Amino acid sequence: MTDDSGSAENSVDADLETVIQLMGRMVRTMKSSGRHAEARELLKLCEEAGLGPRHVPVLFALVLNGPVPVGVLARHMALSPATVSQLVGELQRGGFVERSPDPRDRRRMIVTLHENHRERVERFAWRRLRPLRMTLEALGPVERRHFLEGWRTMIHMMEVAALDDPDPETKAPASEDVAEPPGFQGLCPIAPSSQNRED
Protein backbone atom coordinates (compact mmCIF):
# COMPACT_ATOMS: atom_id res chain seq x y z
CA MET A 1 0.00 0.00 0.00
CA THR A 2 1.50 3.33 -1.01
CA ASP A 3 1.71 6.43 1.17
CA ASP A 4 0.04 9.36 -0.58
CA SER A 5 0.76 11.83 2.23
CA GLY A 6 3.88 13.17 0.52
CA SER A 7 4.07 14.74 -2.91
CA ALA A 8 5.67 13.02 -5.88
CA GLU A 9 8.19 15.86 -6.00
CA ASN A 10 9.37 15.15 -2.45
CA SER A 11 9.73 11.49 -3.34
CA VAL A 12 11.85 12.35 -6.38
CA ASP A 13 14.03 14.65 -4.27
CA ALA A 14 14.57 11.86 -1.75
CA ASP A 15 15.50 9.45 -4.51
CA LEU A 16 17.82 12.06 -6.02
CA GLU A 17 19.65 12.30 -2.70
CA THR A 18 20.02 8.52 -2.67
CA VAL A 19 21.42 8.54 -6.22
CA ILE A 20 23.96 11.21 -5.27
CA GLN A 21 25.05 9.17 -2.26
CA LEU A 22 25.40 6.02 -4.35
CA MET A 23 27.38 7.83 -7.04
CA GLY A 24 29.71 9.18 -4.36
CA ARG A 25 30.29 5.66 -3.04
CA MET A 26 30.93 4.42 -6.59
CA VAL A 27 33.53 7.12 -7.27
CA ARG A 28 35.28 6.49 -3.94
CA THR A 29 35.40 2.76 -4.63
CA MET A 30 36.81 3.29 -8.13
CA LYS A 31 39.59 5.41 -6.61
CA SER A 32 40.42 2.91 -3.86
CA SER A 33 42.57 -0.22 -3.76
CA GLY A 34 45.12 1.10 -6.22
CA ARG A 35 42.62 1.33 -9.06
CA HIS A 36 43.03 5.07 -9.34
CA ALA A 37 46.81 4.70 -9.57
CA GLU A 38 46.37 2.09 -12.29
CA ALA A 39 44.10 4.43 -14.22
CA ARG A 40 46.67 7.23 -13.91
CA GLU A 41 49.36 4.88 -15.23
CA LEU A 42 47.36 4.00 -18.33
CA LEU A 43 46.32 7.60 -18.96
CA LYS A 44 49.94 8.71 -18.53
CA LEU A 45 51.03 6.25 -21.23
CA CYS A 46 48.26 7.59 -23.45
CA GLU A 47 49.33 11.16 -22.77
CA GLU A 48 52.96 10.38 -23.57
CA ALA A 49 51.74 8.99 -26.91
CA GLY A 50 49.79 12.19 -27.59
CA LEU A 51 46.47 10.58 -26.70
CA GLY A 52 43.74 11.52 -24.22
CA PRO A 53 40.97 10.00 -22.08
CA ARG A 54 38.60 9.89 -25.07
CA HIS A 55 40.80 7.17 -26.61
CA VAL A 56 40.42 4.81 -23.65
CA PRO A 57 36.86 3.63 -24.53
CA VAL A 58 38.24 2.37 -27.84
CA LEU A 59 40.69 0.20 -25.92
CA PHE A 60 37.86 -1.05 -23.68
CA ALA A 61 35.74 -1.89 -26.72
CA LEU A 62 38.62 -3.87 -28.23
CA VAL A 63 39.03 -5.82 -24.99
CA LEU A 64 35.32 -6.68 -25.10
CA ASN A 65 34.80 -7.27 -28.81
CA GLY A 66 38.10 -7.35 -30.68
CA PRO A 67 39.70 -8.02 -33.00
CA VAL A 68 37.14 -6.36 -35.26
CA PRO A 69 36.87 -4.03 -38.27
CA VAL A 70 36.39 -0.32 -37.58
CA GLY A 71 32.73 -0.48 -38.68
CA VAL A 72 31.91 -3.14 -36.10
CA LEU A 73 33.86 -1.27 -33.43
CA ALA A 74 31.88 1.88 -34.23
CA ARG A 75 28.57 0.04 -33.77
CA HIS A 76 29.68 -1.31 -30.40
CA MET A 77 30.66 2.20 -29.29
CA ALA A 78 27.57 3.91 -30.76
CA LEU A 79 29.81 6.36 -32.62
CA SER A 80 30.23 7.12 -36.30
CA PRO A 81 32.75 5.03 -38.29
CA ALA A 82 34.59 8.24 -39.21
CA THR A 83 35.06 9.18 -35.54
CA VAL A 84 36.20 5.69 -34.56
CA SER A 85 38.51 5.46 -37.57
CA GLN A 86 40.18 8.69 -36.47
CA LEU A 87 40.56 7.45 -32.88
CA VAL A 88 41.96 4.11 -34.08
CA GLY A 89 44.44 5.89 -36.34
CA GLU A 90 45.68 7.98 -33.41
CA LEU A 91 45.92 4.90 -31.20
CA GLN A 92 47.87 3.11 -33.93
CA ARG A 93 50.35 5.97 -34.20
CA GLY A 94 50.70 5.84 -30.41
CA GLY A 95 51.49 2.12 -30.52
CA PHE A 96 48.36 0.93 -28.70
CA VAL A 97 46.60 -0.84 -31.56
CA GLU A 98 47.50 -2.32 -34.91
CA ARG A 99 45.59 -2.93 -38.11
CA SER A 100 46.07 -5.94 -40.33
CA PRO A 101 44.22 -7.34 -43.38
CA ASP A 102 41.32 -9.66 -42.67
CA PRO A 103 42.46 -13.12 -43.85
CA ARG A 104 38.93 -13.74 -45.19
CA ASP A 105 38.75 -10.43 -47.05
CA ARG A 106 42.06 -8.64 -47.52
CA ARG A 107 40.31 -5.42 -48.53
CA ARG A 108 39.11 -5.10 -44.94
CA MET A 109 41.36 -4.14 -42.01
CA ILE A 110 41.04 -5.73 -38.57
CA VAL A 111 41.88 -3.70 -35.45
CA THR A 112 43.59 -5.41 -32.51
CA LEU A 113 45.32 -4.33 -29.31
CA HIS A 114 49.08 -4.10 -29.71
CA GLU A 115 50.97 -6.80 -27.82
CA ASN A 116 53.08 -4.16 -26.03
CA HIS A 117 50.03 -2.89 -24.16
CA ARG A 118 47.53 -5.76 -24.36
CA GLU A 119 48.04 -7.16 -20.86
CA ARG A 120 47.92 -3.77 -19.14
CA VAL A 121 44.83 -2.64 -21.02
CA GLU A 122 42.98 -5.94 -20.48
CA ARG A 123 43.79 -5.97 -16.76
CA PHE A 124 42.61 -2.40 -16.33
CA ALA A 125 39.44 -2.94 -18.39
CA TRP A 126 38.32 -6.10 -16.63
CA ARG A 127 38.91 -4.67 -13.17
CA ARG A 128 36.53 -1.86 -14.11
CA LEU A 129 34.02 -4.10 -15.90
CA ARG A 130 33.85 -6.97 -13.40
CA PRO A 131 31.53 -5.15 -10.93
CA LEU A 132 29.18 -4.26 -13.81
CA ARG A 133 29.02 -7.85 -14.97
CA MET A 134 28.47 -9.08 -11.40
CA THR A 135 25.63 -6.58 -11.02
CA LEU A 136 23.85 -7.78 -14.16
CA GLU A 137 24.36 -11.41 -13.15
CA ALA A 138 22.76 -10.68 -9.76
CA LEU A 139 19.61 -9.27 -11.40
CA GLY A 140 16.80 -11.22 -13.02
CA PRO A 141 15.82 -10.55 -16.66
CA VAL A 142 13.05 -8.08 -15.73
CA GLU A 143 15.28 -6.28 -13.23
CA ARG A 144 18.01 -6.01 -15.85
CA ARG A 145 15.58 -4.42 -18.31
CA HIS A 146 14.54 -1.84 -15.71
CA PHE A 147 18.15 -1.24 -14.71
CA LEU A 148 19.24 -0.63 -18.31
CA GLU A 149 16.20 1.50 -19.04
CA GLY A 150 17.11 3.67 -16.06
CA TRP A 151 20.66 4.10 -17.39
CA ARG A 152 19.39 4.90 -20.89
CA THR A 153 17.04 7.51 -19.46
CA MET A 154 19.81 9.09 -17.38
CA ILE A 155 22.23 9.28 -20.31
CA HIS A 156 19.52 10.71 -22.55
CA MET A 157 18.73 13.41 -20.01
CA MET A 158 22.44 14.20 -19.63
CA GLU A 159 22.68 14.58 -23.41
CA VAL A 160 19.63 16.83 -23.48
CA ALA A 161 21.09 18.97 -20.68
CA ALA A 162 24.44 19.17 -22.52
CA LEU A 163 22.71 20.54 -25.60
CA ASP A 164 21.23 23.30 -23.44
CA ASP A 165 24.62 24.04 -21.86
CA PRO A 166 26.97 25.35 -24.59
CA ASP A 167 30.73 25.01 -24.43
CA PRO A 168 31.99 28.10 -22.52
CA GLU A 169 34.82 28.67 -25.03
CA THR A 170 32.92 28.21 -28.28
CA LYS A 171 29.40 29.05 -27.07
CA ALA A 172 28.30 26.04 -29.10
CA PRO A 173 26.58 22.85 -27.87
CA ALA A 174 28.93 20.00 -27.08
CA SER A 175 29.51 17.47 -29.86
CA GLU A 176 27.36 14.37 -29.52
CA ASP A 177 29.78 12.11 -31.39
CA VAL A 178 32.74 12.11 -28.99
CA ALA A 179 33.98 9.16 -26.97
CA GLU A 180 33.80 9.88 -23.25
CA PRO A 181 36.45 9.11 -20.60
CA PRO A 182 36.38 5.60 -19.14
CA GLY A 183 33.62 4.83 -16.70
CA PHE A 184 30.43 5.21 -18.72
CA GLN A 185 30.72 5.44 -22.49
CA GLY A 186 32.20 2.27 -23.98
CA LEU A 187 31.28 0.13 -20.99
CA CYS A 188 27.85 -1.03 -22.14
CA PRO A 189 28.89 -4.35 -23.74
CA ILE A 190 29.39 -6.86 -20.94
CA ALA A 191 31.01 -9.99 -22.33
CA PRO A 192 33.83 -10.23 -24.86
CA SER A 193 32.93 -11.74 -28.20
CA SER A 194 35.25 -13.55 -30.52
CA GLN A 195 32.43 -14.40 -32.87
CA ASN A 196 31.60 -10.91 -34.13
CA ARG A 197 33.68 -10.45 -37.26
CA GLU A 198 31.18 -9.04 -39.70
CA ASP A 199 31.51 -5.57 -41.19
C-alpha positions in Angstrom: 0.0 0.0 0.0 1.5 3.3 -1.0 1.7 6.4 1.2 0.0 9.4 -0.6 0.8 11.8 2.2 3.9 13.2 0.5 4.1 14.7 -2.9 5.7 13.0 -5.9 8.2 15.9 -6.0 9.4 15.1 -2.4 9.7 11.5 -3.3 11.8 12.3 -6.4 14.0 14.6 -4.3 14.6 11.9 -1.7 15.5 9.5 -4.5 17.8 12.1 -6.0 19.6 12.3 -2.7 20.0 8.5 -2.7 21.4 8.5 -6.2 24.0 11.2 -5.3 25.0 9.2 -2.3 25.4 6.0 -4.4 27.4 7.8 -7.0 29.7 9.2 -4.4 30.3 5.7 -3.0 30.9 4.4 -6.6 33.5 7.1 -7.3 35.3 6.5 -3.9 35.4 2.8 -4.6 36.8 3.3 -8.1 39.6 5.4 -6.6 40.4 2.9 -3.9 42.6 -0.2 -3.8 45.1 1.1 -6.2 42.6 1.3 -9.1 43.0 5.1 -9.3 46.8 4.7 -9.6 46.4 2.1 -12.3 44.1 4.4 -14.2 46.7 7.2 -13.9 49.4 4.9 -15.2 47.4 4.0 -18.3 46.3 7.6 -19.0 49.9 8.7 -18.5 51.0 6.2 -21.2 48.3 7.6 -23.5 49.3 11.2 -22.8 53.0 10.4 -23.6 51.7 9.0 -26.9 49.8 12.2 -27.6 46.5 10.6 -26.7 43.7 11.5 -24.2 41.0 10.0 -22.1 38.6 9.9 -25.1 40.8 7.2 -26.6 40.4 4.8 -23.7 36.9 3.6 -24.5 38.2 2.4 -27.8 40.7 0.2 -25.9 37.9 -1.0 -23.7 35.7 -1.9 -26.7 38.6 -3.9 -28.2 39.0 -5.8 -25.0 35.3 -6.7 -25.1 34.8 -7.3 -28.8 38.1 -7.3 -30.7 39.7 -8.0 -33.0 37.1 -6.4 -35.3 36.9 -4.0 -38.3 36.4 -0.3 -37.6 32.7 -0.5 -38.7 31.9 -3.1 -36.1 33.9 -1.3 -33.4 31.9 1.9 -34.2 28.6 0.0 -33.8 29.7 -1.3 -30.4 30.7 2.2 -29.3 27.6 3.9 -30.8 29.8 6.4 -32.6 30.2 7.1 -36.3 32.7 5.0 -38.3 34.6 8.2 -39.2 35.1 9.2 -35.5 36.2 5.7 -34.6 38.5 5.5 -37.6 40.2 8.7 -36.5 40.6 7.5 -32.9 42.0 4.1 -34.1 44.4 5.9 -36.3 45.7 8.0 -33.4 45.9 4.9 -31.2 47.9 3.1 -33.9 50.3 6.0 -34.2 50.7 5.8 -30.4 51.5 2.1 -30.5 48.4 0.9 -28.7 46.6 -0.8 -31.6 47.5 -2.3 -34.9 45.6 -2.9 -38.1 46.1 -5.9 -40.3 44.2 -7.3 -43.4 41.3 -9.7 -42.7 42.5 -13.1 -43.8 38.9 -13.7 -45.2 38.8 -10.4 -47.0 42.1 -8.6 -47.5 40.3 -5.4 -48.5 39.1 -5.1 -44.9 41.4 -4.1 -42.0 41.0 -5.7 -38.6 41.9 -3.7 -35.5 43.6 -5.4 -32.5 45.3 -4.3 -29.3 49.1 -4.1 -29.7 51.0 -6.8 -27.8 53.1 -4.2 -26.0 50.0 -2.9 -24.2 47.5 -5.8 -24.4 48.0 -7.2 -20.9 47.9 -3.8 -19.1 44.8 -2.6 -21.0 43.0 -5.9 -20.5 43.8 -6.0 -16.8 42.6 -2.4 -16.3 39.4 -2.9 -18.4 38.3 -6.1 -16.6 38.9 -4.7 -13.2 36.5 -1.9 -14.1 34.0 -4.1 -15.9 33.9 -7.0 -13.4 31.5 -5.1 -10.9 29.2 -4.3 -13.8 29.0 -7.8 -15.0 28.5 -9.1 -11.4 25.6 -6.6 -11.0 23.9 -7.8 -14.2 24.4 -11.4 -13.1 22.8 -10.7 -9.8 19.6 -9.3 -11.4 16.8 -11.2 -13.0 15.8 -10.5 -16.7 13.0 -8.1 -15.7 15.3 -6.3 -13.2 18.0 -6.0 -15.9 15.6 -4.4 -18.3 14.5 -1.8 -15.7 18.2 -1.2 -14.7 19.2 -0.6 -18.3 16.2 1.5 -19.0 17.1 3.7 -16.1 20.7 4.1 -17.4 19.4 4.9 -20.9 17.0 7.5 -19.5 19.8 9.1 -17.4 22.2 9.3 -20.3 19.5 10.7 -22.6 18.7 13.4 -20.0 22.4 14.2 -19.6 22.7 14.6 -23.4 19.6 16.8 -23.5 21.1 19.0 -20.7 24.4 19.2 -22.5 22.7 20.5 -25.6 21.2 23.3 -23.4 24.6 24.0 -21.9 27.0 25.4 -24.6 30.7 25.0 -24.4 32.0 28.1 -22.5 34.8 28.7 -25.0 32.9 28.2 -28.3 29.4 29.0 -27.1 28.3 26.0 -29.1 26.6 22.9 -27.9 28.9 20.0 -27.1 29.5 17.5 -29.9 27.4 14.4 -29.5 29.8 12.1 -31.4 32.7 12.1 -29.0 34.0 9.2 -27.0 33.8 9.9 -23.3 36.4 9.1 -20.6 36.4 5.6 -19.1 33.6 4.8 -16.7 30.4 5.2 -18.7 30.7 5.4 -22.5 32.2 2.3 -24.0 31.3 0.1 -21.0 27.9 -1.0 -22.1 28.9 -4.4 -23.7 29.4 -6.9 -20.9 31.0 -10.0 -22.3 33.8 -10.2 -24.9 32.9 -11.7 -28.2 35.3 -13.6 -30.5 32.4 -14.4 -32.9 31.6 -10.9 -34.1 33.7 -10.5 -37.3 31.2 -9.0 -39.7 31.5 -5.6 -41.2 
